[in-house]
């Protein structure tokens, strides 16, 4: 695992939000906290279950999240999972394998 600073936004006209992310090559999908989703204005979501036991209900964004960083050759667009647990997430963002450019550039 590695930590890196990236900028992310949902709309191209939106001012980017800078966050320090955790890069996890064992995670298939990029995950963000509810705090970050609210800050970015991610309101178009759909409920999903990410685990059977215990049942964990999260959300998936229906809008792409655009991730940019100086180490990326091109911006990465992903549809992140949004933490749905009452205690929220410790990390603002965990970049998964769906943003392979970030993984190769940051590790």
SEVO-102960 format. One record per residue (C-alpha): residue number from 1; residue in one letter; x, y, z. Coordinates in steps of 0.5 Angstrom, whole numbers. Each point is the difference from the previous one (the first is absolute). Example, Ala and Ser with C-alpha at 12.3 -4.5 7.8 and 13.67 -1.06 7.14 Angstrom:
<recs>
<rec 1, A, <25, -9, 16>>,
<rec 2, S, <2, 7, -2>>,
</recs>
This chain:
<recs>
<rec 1, X, <0, 0, 0>>,
<rec 2, X, <2, 7, -1>>,
<rec 3, X, <-2, 7, 1>>,
<rec 4, X, <-1, 6, -5>>,
<rec 5, X, <-3, 6, -1>>,
<rec 6, X, <-5, 1, -6>>,
<rec 7, X, <-5, 5, -2>>,
<rec 8, X, <-7, -2, -1>>,
<rec 9, X, <-7, 3, -3>>,
<rec 10, X, <-6, -3, -3>>,
<rec 11, X, <-2, 6, -5>>,
<rec 12, X, <5, 3, -4>>,
<rec 13, X, <-2, 7, 2>>,
<rec 14, X, <1, -2, 7>>,
<rec 15, X, <6, 3, 4>>,
<rec 16, X, <4, -7, 2>>,
<rec 17, X, <1, -2, 7>>,
<rec 18, X, <7, -3, 2>>,
<rec 19, X, <0, -6, 4>>,
<rec 20, X, <5, -5, 3>>,
<rec 21, X, <-2, -7, -3>>,
<rec 22, X, <2, -7, 2>>,
<rec 23, X, <2, -4, -6>>,
<rec 24, X, <-2, -7, 1>>,
<rec 25, X, <2, -5, -5>>,
<rec 26, X, <-5, -5, 3>>,
<rec 27, X, <-6, 4, -1>>,
<rec 28, X, <-4, -1, -6>>,
<rec 29, X, <-4, 7, 0>>,
<rec 30, X, <2, 7, 3>>,
<rec 31, X, <-4, 1, 6>>,
<rec 32, X, <-1, 7, 3>>,
<rec 33, X, <-3, 3, 7>>,
<rec 34, X, <-7, 3, 1>>,
<rec 35, X, <3, 6, 2>>,
<rec 36, X, <4, 1, -7>>,
<rec 37, X, <-6, -2, -4>>,
<rec 38, X, <-4, 5, 3>>,
<rec 39, X, <6, 5, -1>>,
<rec 40, X, <0, -2, -7>>,
<rec 41, X, <-7, 1, -1>>,
<rec 42, X, <-1, -8, -2>>,
<rec 43, X, <-8, 0, 1>>,
<rec 44, X, <-1, -5, -6>>,
<rec 45, X, <1, -7, 3>>,
<rec 46, X, <-3, -7, 1>>,
<rec 47, X, <0, -4, 6>>,
<rec 48, X, <4, -7, -1>>,
<rec 49, X, <2, -5, 5>>,
<rec 50, X, <7, -2, 0>>,
<rec 51, X, <0, -6, 5>>,
<rec 52, X, <-5, -5, 2>>,
<rec 53, X, <2, -1, 7>>,
<rec 54, X, <0, 4, 4>>,
<rec 55, X, <-5, 4, -6>>,
<rec 56, X, <4, 7, -1>>,
<rec 57, X, <-4, 5, -4>>,
<rec 58, X, <4, 5, -4>>,
<rec 59, X, <-1, 4, -6>>,
<rec 60, X, <3, 1, -7>>,
<rec 61, X, <0, 6, -4>>,
<rec 62, X, <-4, 1, -6>>,
<rec 63, X, <5, 6, -2>>,
<rec 64, X, <7, -1, -2>>,
<rec 65, X, <6, 2, 5>>,
<rec 66, X, <5, 4, -3>>,
<rec 67, X, <7, -1, 3>>,
<rec 68, X, <6, 3, -2>>,
<rec 69, X, <7, 0, 3>>,
<rec 70, X, <7, 3, -3>>,
<rec 71, X, <2, -8, 0>>,
<rec 72, X, <-5, -2, -4>>,
<rec 73, X, <1, 1, -8>>,
<rec 74, X, <-8, 1, -1>>,
<rec 75, X, <-6, 1, 5>>,
<rec 76, X, <-3, -6, 2>>,
<rec 77, X, <-8, 0, 0>>,
<rec 78, X, <-3, -5, 5>>,
<rec 79, X, <-7, -2, 3>>,
<rec 80, X, <2, 0, 7>>,
<rec 81, X, <-3, -4, 6>>,
<rec 82, X, <-3, 5, 6>>,
<rec 83, X, <1, -3, 7>>,
<rec 84, X, <-7, -1, 3>>,
<rec 85, X, <2, -2, 7>>,
<rec 86, X, <-2, 4, 6>>,
<rec 87, X, <7, 1, 2>>,
<rec 88, X, <2, 2, -7>>,
<rec 89, X, <7, -1, -3>>,
<rec 90, X, <7, 2, 3>>,
<rec 91, X, <3, 1, -6>>,
<rec 92, X, <-3, 5, -5>>,
<rec 93, X, <1, -4, -6>>,
<rec 94, X, <3, -7, -2>>,
<rec 95, X, <2, 0, -7>>,
<rec 96, X, <-1, -7, -3>>,
<rec 97, X, <2, -4, -6>>,
<rec 98, X, <-6, 4, -4>>,
<rec 99, X, <5, 5, 0>>,
<rec 100, X, <6, -4, -3>>,
<rec 101, X, <4, 6, -2>>,
<rec 102, X, <0, 3, 7>>,
<rec 103, X, <3, -7, 3>>,
<rec 104, X, <5, 0, -5>>,
<rec 105, X, <2, 7, 1>>,
<rec 106, X, <0, 1, 7>>,
<rec 107, X, <3, -7, 3>>,
</recs>
